[in-house]
Amino acid sequence: MALLEEALEALGAKRSTERAQLLARLALELYYTPALQRRFALSKEAVATGDTRSQLIAMYSRHWSSLGPDRVGERRRAADRLLDRCGFDGGECTAGTAHRARAHRRRLACRL
């Protein structure tokens, strides 16, 4: 996590694809810590930053960063947003198909 923090600091606050992907990755890494609010905030910023591919990665991160019994609605919304964006990723069909399949699984899990 320290390397991710260092990379974010080196990039600065300017919105970029790299920043979005680092934020998303850091949010995922924080999953195994009690820092729920921080990972949630990082994933939210990641979704708002970067290009379409980065946003897909960030939405996946957002879903995982919101795991917990009190965040079912947020996870469902994250899965729905991910599904809405899949297929509109600049022609990267393989990545879009994989994201779509993951989003369907997450949406189903949220409804159970």
C-alpha positions as CSV (number, residue, x, y, z in Angstrom):
1,M,0.0,0.0,0.0
2,A,2.9,2.3,0.7
3,L,4.0,2.1,-3.0
4,L,0.5,3.0,-4.2
5,E,0.4,6.0,-1.8
6,E,3.8,7.1,-3.0
7,A,2.8,6.8,-6.6
8,L,-0.4,8.8,-5.9
9,E,1.6,11.5,-4.2
10,A,4.1,11.7,-7.2
11,L,1.2,12.1,-9.6
12,G,-0.4,14.9,-7.7
13,A,-4.1,15.7,-7.6
14,K,-4.6,16.3,-11.4
15,R,-7.2,13.9,-12.9
16,S,-5.6,11.2,-15.1
17,T,-6.0,7.6,-16.2
18,E,-3.1,6.6,-14.0
19,R,-4.5,8.4,-11.0
20,A,-7.9,6.7,-11.4
21,Q,-6.3,3.2,-11.7
22,L,-4.0,3.9,-8.6
23,L,-7.0,5.1,-6.6
24,A,-9.0,2.0,-7.6
25,R,-6.2,-0.3,-6.7
26,L,-5.6,1.3,-3.3
27,A,-9.3,1.0,-2.5
28,L,-9.1,-2.7,-3.2
29,E,-6.0,-3.1,-1.1
30,L,-7.7,-1.4,1.8
31,Y,-10.5,-4.0,1.7
32,Y,-8.5,-6.0,4.3
33,T,-8.3,-3.1,6.7
34,P,-10.9,-1.4,8.9
35,A,-10.6,1.8,6.7
36,L,-14.1,1.4,5.2
37,Q,-14.7,5.2,4.7
38,R,-11.3,5.7,3.1
39,R,-11.7,2.9,0.6
40,F,-15.2,4.1,-0.2
41,A,-13.9,7.6,-0.8
42,L,-11.0,6.5,-2.9
43,S,-13.2,4.3,-5.1
44,K,-15.7,7.2,-5.5
45,E,-12.9,9.5,-6.6
46,A,-11.5,6.8,-9.0
47,V,-14.9,6.4,-10.7
48,A,-15.0,10.2,-11.3
49,T,-11.5,10.3,-12.7
50,G,-10.0,8.9,-15.9
51,D,-11.1,7.5,-19.2
52,T,-13.8,4.9,-19.9
53,R,-11.5,1.9,-19.3
54,S,-10.2,3.4,-16.0
55,Q,-13.8,4.0,-15.0
56,L,-14.7,0.4,-15.6
57,I,-11.8,-0.7,-13.4
58,A,-12.9,1.9,-10.8
59,M,-16.5,0.7,-10.8
60,Y,-15.3,-2.8,-10.2
61,S,-13.2,-1.5,-7.3
62,R,-16.2,0.5,-6.0
63,H,-18.2,-2.6,-5.9
64,W,-15.6,-4.4,-3.8
65,S,-14.8,-1.4,-1.6
66,S,-18.5,-1.2,-0.5
67,L,-18.8,-4.8,0.7
68,G,-20.5,-5.1,4.0
69,P,-24.0,-5.9,5.2
70,D,-25.0,-2.2,5.3
71,R,-23.9,-1.5,1.7
72,V,-26.1,-3.8,-0.4
73,G,-27.8,-1.0,-2.2
74,E,-24.5,0.7,-3.0
75,R,-23.1,-2.6,-4.3
76,R,-26.2,-3.1,-6.5
77,R,-25.8,0.5,-7.9
78,A,-22.1,-0.1,-8.6
79,A,-22.9,-3.4,-10.4
80,D,-25.7,-1.6,-12.4
81,R,-23.3,1.2,-13.4
82,L,-20.7,-1.3,-14.4
83,L,-23.2,-3.1,-16.6
84,D,-24.4,0.2,-18.1
85,R,-20.8,1.1,-19.1
86,C,-19.8,-2.3,-20.5
87,G,-19.9,-2.5,-24.2
88,F,-19.1,1.2,-24.5
89,D,-15.3,0.9,-23.9
90,G,-13.9,2.1,-27.2
91,G,-13.9,-1.3,-28.9
92,E,-12.2,-3.3,-26.2
93,C,-14.8,-6.1,-26.5
94,T,-12.8,-8.6,-24.4
95,A,-12.5,-6.3,-21.5
96,G,-16.1,-5.2,-21.8
97,T,-17.3,-8.8,-21.9
98,A,-15.3,-9.7,-18.8
99,H,-16.5,-6.7,-16.9
100,R,-20.1,-7.5,-18.0
101,A,-19.9,-11.1,-16.7
102,R,-18.5,-9.9,-13.4
103,A,-21.2,-7.3,-13.0
104,H,-23.9,-9.8,-13.7
105,R,-22.5,-12.1,-10.9
106,R,-22.3,-9.1,-8.5
107,R,-25.8,-8.0,-9.3
108,L,-27.1,-11.5,-8.6
109,A,-25.2,-11.7,-5.4
110,C,-26.6,-8.4,-4.2
111,R,-30.2,-9.7,-4.7
112,L,-29.7,-12.8,-2.7
